[in-house]
């Protein structure tokens, strides 16, 4: 049964996008943790995440205050409810796009939501390739990757999520204890300089180690996109970017490093 739609906590969070492992731990150990844990303890029943994961996800959404969130892998919409409750509490006009090629009962659950939550989501009944191919670059503030957990699929979802994420945005890869998501994330970071893990889960290499997540007590690997394009010997593509211009007369670049700033036009 769905719990009433009320603000779980009255605390107003200051919007932020820069995180450290300490600040993420703080979201799980501040004064709001107890009421949040009580609320999300074994709830929603259709969410396959742990209580700690649901609390941290809720807290991240409240703190980032995103305009656009994507969830790859909807299942029965339990985790989607957590995200939409956080979007409702923030009340900044944010929306969730949740994607799954199979309707495992998600639509039945969505239709039971109150209008305030129902208006916060868009369900895309497609695979992730179909979904990502239709989304503009640099669009999402936060993306949860929780689809097919085989290595190749997880690596594809992570790479495409990176394309569609805004500079400084956050990607959460779920199920760090599984080989596919863990090694896909590890390879992604090796090939994408400037990206960083917020935490130290990738330093733990044991097979099927349930403690190799970014934040202890969760199954998350949490990555943050750099705020600018990192120039290296590895190509970076953004995909098509739309523009209202009918004519382009030139392109300008600004190069930055720790020592100097130069411009060329």
C-alpha positions, -999 to +999 in steps of 0.1 A: +000+000+000+013+035-009+021+058+020+004+092+021+020+120+001+034+144+028+068+160+032+089+135+050+111+162+065+106+199+068+143+208+064+152+229+034+185+220+017+207+245+000+212+235-036+246+220-043+263+200-070+299+196-056+302+166-033+329+148-014+328+114+002+324+133+035+294+153+024+277+121+010+282+103+043+267+134+059+235+128+040+232+094+056+241+105+091+226+140+096+195+148+118+172+138+090+184+103+086+162+087+113+128+099+100+139+091+064+151+056+074+118+050+092+099+061+061+119+041+036+125+011+057+112-018+035+093+008+014+083+010-013+080-028-014+085-028-052+119-012-049+148-037-050+172-013-033+182-013+003+169+012+028+202+030+029+202+033-009+167+048-010+176+073+017+208+084-001+190+086-034+162+107-019+188+130-002+208+134-034+178+145-053+168+169-026+203+184-025+210+186-063+174+199-069+175+186-105+154+197-133+158+164-152+165+130-138+167+097-158+163+062-144+175+033-166+155+003-155+121+009-140+109-026-129+078-020-108+084+018-102+094+015-066+126+034-070+109+059-093+085+067-064+115+075-042+129+099-068+095+115-075+088+120-038+121+139-035+112+160-066+079+167-050+095+178-017+120+200-034+092+215-056+116+230-082+097+217-112+119+186-117+108+156-137+118+119-139+122+100-172+122+063-163+130+037-190+124+000-194+116-021-224+092-042-203+062-031-183+066-053-153+036-037-136+050-002-135+020+014-153-004-002-128+016+013-099+020+047-117-018+050-121-022+046-083+000+076-076-016+109-065-016+136-092+013+155-075+036+125-081+020+113-113+028+146-130+065+142-121+073+112-143+075+101-179+076+063-185+095+053-217+088+017-227+120+013-247+154-001-243+181+024-232+195+027-268+162+039-281+158+063-252+193+078-252+192+083-290+163+106-286+176+128-258+196+160-262+232+163-250+239+179-216+202+175-206+200+155-173+213+166-139+212+131-124+211+096-140+205+063-122+218+034-142+201+002-130+192-017-162+209-048-177+238-056-154+259-075-179+293-058-185+287-047-221+252-034-214+263-015-183+292+000-201+270+012-229+244+027-205+272+045-186+288+059-218+255+071-232+245+085-198+277+105-198+268+121-231+234+132-219+245+145-185+251+182-178+286+192-168+291+186-131+261+162-131+260+129-112+257+093-124+247+066-099+256+030-110+237+005-089+248-030-079+285-024-074+287-059-059+280-074-094+309-079-119+292-061-148+284-027-132+317-027-112+341-033-141+321-013-165+325+017-142+361+010-136+368+009-174+347+040-180+368+060-155+401+047-171+390+060-205+374+093-194+399+116-177+383+143-155+355+121-143+358+111-107+343+087-083+329+103-052+341+076-028+366+048-029+346+017-040+366+012-072+398+008-052+384-025-039+388-052-065+376-084-049+351-103-069+315-100-056+327-079-026+294-063-014+315-036+004+330-022-028+305+006-032+314+043-032+295+048+001+295+020+027+260+006+033+249+012-002+253-006-035+261+026-054+291+037-075+287+075-077+305+094-105+306+131-113+311+146-147+338+173-151+325+208-157+345+212-189+357+189-217+391+173-209+414+173-239+435+141-241+444+114-267+410+098-261+382+111-283+351+126-267+318+130-286+286+146-275+263+134-303+241+159-322+235+192-306+206+213-319+209+250-325+184+277-337+211+292-359+209+287-397+245+298-403+277+292-384+305+316-391+330+304-366+338+284-335+357+297-304+375+277-278+387+285-243+416+264-230+423+262-193+448+244-172+463+250-137+490+273-151+475+295-178+443+305-197+444+313-234+417+319-261+415+313-298+389+323-322 
